[in-house]
Amino acid sequence: MVAATASAYEGGFSDPVGAAQTVFRALMDAMARPGSIQPLPDVAVPPAPLTASAAALIATLADADTPVWLDPLLAKADAVRDWIIFHTGAPITAHQPDAAFALVAAPQNLSALNGFALGTQDYPDRSTTVILQVDTLAAGAPLSFEGPGIESRVKIAPAPMPQHFGAQWAANRQAFPRGIDLVLAAPGAVAALPRSARLIRQEA
């Protein structure tokens, strides 16, 4: 049993079916069109430092069969842990390779994307989907991508992002069809960078 705080019981979907459908549709649109920015309404009110966008995504995606890893900023917040367990039933794991989903509140401190499960050649879907809480999708350093689902090229400017993101993403792309998928949870919006998206190196 979960020794949940009072806040763990609050802030979930008031309309579970409708909210989950709305969030799932936004995420699927984002995955189908990598780098595009999709609106994501505030349908959850989680305890800080978990944001409304990230909470809506994990509440839609996670269940009892999908272990969730929390970065240190989230892991030290008991209310966040309890909220996720109560509203999704998902177990919390301390081991990155065991996670089906990862929630990262401080992307700038994430130095190893390849520490998560990358899947296998036979089962590339057995990888971690990493949800990054970002402050913006338009005011950070611009990143250009090409690949499936992208007409020509797409530019997105999220912040903050993981350390040495360019090198990390290039390594992730080289592992294809293995590799992680990134979901960027911004205030009121979501974008996705599936492993198939190729980062275009900026000219000096």
C-alpha positions as CSV (number, residue, x, y, z in Angstrom):
1,M,0.0,0.0,0.0
2,V,1.1,3.5,-0.7
3,A,1.5,5.9,2.2
4,A,0.2,8.7,0.1
5,T,0.1,12.3,1.2
6,A,-3.2,14.2,0.8
7,S,-1.9,15.9,-2.4
8,A,-1.3,12.5,-4.0
9,Y,-5.1,12.0,-4.2
10,E,-5.7,15.3,-5.8
11,G,-4.9,16.9,-9.2
12,G,-5.8,13.9,-11.4
13,F,-8.0,13.9,-14.5
14,S,-11.4,15.3,-13.7
15,D,-12.6,13.6,-16.9
16,P,-10.3,10.5,-17.1
17,V,-11.5,9.2,-20.5
18,G,-11.8,12.6,-22.2
19,A,-8.5,13.9,-20.8
20,A,-6.6,10.8,-21.6
21,Q,-7.9,10.8,-25.2
22,T,-7.0,14.5,-25.6
23,V,-3.4,14.0,-24.3
24,F,-2.9,10.8,-26.3
25,R,-4.0,12.4,-29.5
26,A,-1.7,15.4,-28.9
27,L,1.3,13.0,-28.3
28,M,0.5,10.8,-31.3
29,D,0.4,14.0,-33.5
30,A,3.7,15.1,-32.0
31,M,5.3,11.7,-32.7
32,A,3.9,11.5,-36.2
33,R,5.3,15.0,-37.0
34,P,8.6,15.2,-35.1
35,G,9.6,18.6,-34.0
36,S,6.1,20.0,-34.4
37,I,4.5,21.8,-31.4
38,Q,1.1,20.4,-30.4
39,P,-1.2,22.1,-27.9
40,L,-1.6,20.3,-24.6
41,P,-4.3,21.6,-22.2
42,D,-3.8,21.6,-18.5
43,V,-5.8,18.6,-17.4
44,A,-3.7,17.7,-14.3
45,V,-2.6,19.6,-11.2
46,P,0.4,17.6,-9.8
47,P,2.6,18.4,-6.9
48,A,5.7,20.4,-7.7
49,P,8.2,20.1,-9.3
50,L,6.2,17.8,-11.6
51,T,4.6,20.1,-14.3
52,A,1.1,19.9,-15.6
53,S,2.2,18.8,-19.0
54,A,4.5,16.1,-17.9
55,A,1.9,14.9,-15.4
56,A,-0.7,14.6,-18.1
57,L,1.6,12.6,-20.3
58,I,2.7,10.1,-17.6
59,A,-0.9,9.8,-16.3
60,T,-2.0,8.9,-19.9
61,L,0.9,6.5,-20.7
62,A,1.9,4.7,-17.5
63,D,0.2,1.8,-15.9
64,A,1.1,-1.1,-13.5
65,D,3.2,-2.8,-16.2
66,T,5.4,0.2,-17.0
67,P,8.1,1.1,-14.5
68,V,8.8,4.9,-14.2
69,W,12.2,6.4,-13.4
70,L,12.4,9.8,-11.8
71,D,15.4,12.1,-12.0
72,P,16.9,13.3,-8.7
73,L,14.9,16.5,-8.5
74,L,11.6,14.5,-8.8
75,A,12.8,11.5,-6.8
76,K,13.4,13.5,-3.7
77,A,9.8,14.8,-3.8
78,D,7.7,12.2,-2.0
79,A,4.5,13.9,-3.1
80,V,5.5,13.4,-6.8
81,R,6.3,9.7,-6.3
82,D,3.0,9.2,-4.4
83,W,1.0,11.1,-7.1
84,I,2.4,9.0,-9.9
85,I,1.8,5.7,-8.1
86,F,-1.7,6.7,-7.0
87,H,-2.9,8.0,-10.4
88,T,-1.2,5.5,-12.7
89,G,-0.4,2.4,-10.6
90,A,3.1,2.4,-12.1
91,P,6.0,1.2,-10.0
92,I,8.9,3.6,-9.5
93,T,12.3,2.2,-10.4
94,A,15.7,3.5,-9.3
95,H,17.3,1.9,-12.3
96,Q,17.3,3.7,-15.7
97,P,17.6,0.5,-17.8
98,D,14.4,-0.9,-16.2
99,A,12.2,2.1,-17.0
100,A,9.6,2.1,-19.6
101,F,9.2,5.8,-19.0
102,A,11.5,8.4,-17.5
103,L,10.5,11.8,-16.1
104,V,13.2,14.4,-16.1
105,A,12.6,17.8,-14.4
106,A,16.1,19.0,-14.8
107,P,17.2,18.1,-18.4
108,Q,20.4,20.1,-18.1
109,N,21.6,17.6,-15.5
110,L,21.0,14.6,-17.7
111,S,24.3,13.6,-19.1
112,A,23.7,10.0,-20.4
113,L,20.7,9.3,-22.6
114,N,22.3,5.9,-23.3
115,G,21.9,4.9,-19.7
116,F,18.2,4.1,-20.4
117,A,16.9,1.0,-22.1
118,L,17.6,1.2,-25.9
119,G,15.7,-1.9,-26.8
120,T,17.1,-4.8,-28.8
121,Q,17.4,-5.5,-32.6
122,D,14.5,-8.0,-32.3
123,Y,12.5,-5.8,-29.9
124,P,13.4,-2.2,-30.5
125,D,10.2,-1.1,-28.8
126,R,11.5,-2.3,-25.4
127,S,13.2,1.0,-24.9
128,T,12.6,3.9,-22.6
129,T,10.5,6.9,-23.6
130,V,12.1,9.9,-21.9
131,I,9.8,12.8,-21.0
132,L,11.8,16.1,-20.5
133,Q,10.2,19.0,-18.7
134,V,11.2,22.1,-20.6
135,D,10.5,25.7,-20.1
136,T,10.1,26.5,-23.7
137,L,10.0,25.0,-27.2
138,A,10.8,28.2,-29.0
139,A,13.3,30.3,-27.0
140,G,16.2,27.9,-26.6
141,A,19.1,27.1,-28.9
142,P,17.6,26.2,-32.3
143,L,17.9,22.6,-33.4
144,S,17.1,21.3,-37.0
145,F,15.9,17.8,-37.7
146,E,15.0,15.8,-40.8
147,G,13.7,12.2,-41.2
148,P,10.4,10.3,-41.4
149,G,7.4,12.5,-40.8
150,I,9.3,15.7,-41.4
151,E,8.8,17.6,-44.7
152,S,12.3,18.7,-45.7
153,R,13.5,20.0,-42.3
154,V,11.9,21.2,-39.0
155,K,13.4,23.6,-36.5
156,I,12.6,23.6,-32.8
157,A,14.3,25.5,-29.9
158,P,13.6,23.8,-26.6
159,A,15.3,24.7,-23.3
160,P,16.8,23.4,-21.1
161,M,18.2,20.3,-22.8
162,P,20.6,17.5,-21.8
163,Q,24.3,18.2,-21.7
164,H,26.1,17.8,-25.0
165,F,22.7,17.0,-26.6
166,G,24.1,17.0,-30.2
167,A,26.6,14.3,-29.5
168,Q,24.2,12.3,-27.4
169,W,21.4,12.4,-30.0
170,A,23.8,11.5,-32.8
171,A,24.8,8.4,-30.8
172,N,21.2,7.6,-30.2
173,R,20.4,7.9,-33.9
174,Q,23.3,5.6,-34.8
175,A,21.7,2.8,-32.7
176,F,18.6,2.8,-34.8
177,P,16.3,0.9,-34.8
178,R,17.3,0.7,-31.2
179,G,17.3,3.9,-29.1
180,I,15.2,6.1,-26.9
181,D,12.4,8.5,-27.9
182,L,12.2,11.9,-26.4
183,V,9.0,13.8,-25.5
184,L,9.3,17.4,-24.7
185,A,6.7,18.6,-22.2
186,A,6.4,22.4,-22.2
187,P,3.8,24.7,-20.6
188,G,0.6,24.0,-22.6
189,A,2.4,22.1,-25.4
190,V,4.2,18.9,-26.3
191,A,6.7,18.0,-29.0
192,A,8.4,14.7,-29.7
193,L,11.8,13.6,-31.1
194,P,11.5,9.9,-32.0
195,R,14.8,8.1,-32.5
196,S,14.3,8.3,-36.3
197,A,14.7,12.1,-36.2
198,R,18.2,13.1,-37.5
199,L,19.7,16.2,-36.0
200,I,21.3,18.4,-38.6
201,R,24.7,19.8,-37.5
202,Q,24.6,23.6,-37.6
203,E,27.2,25.3,-39.8
204,A,29.8,27.2,-37.9
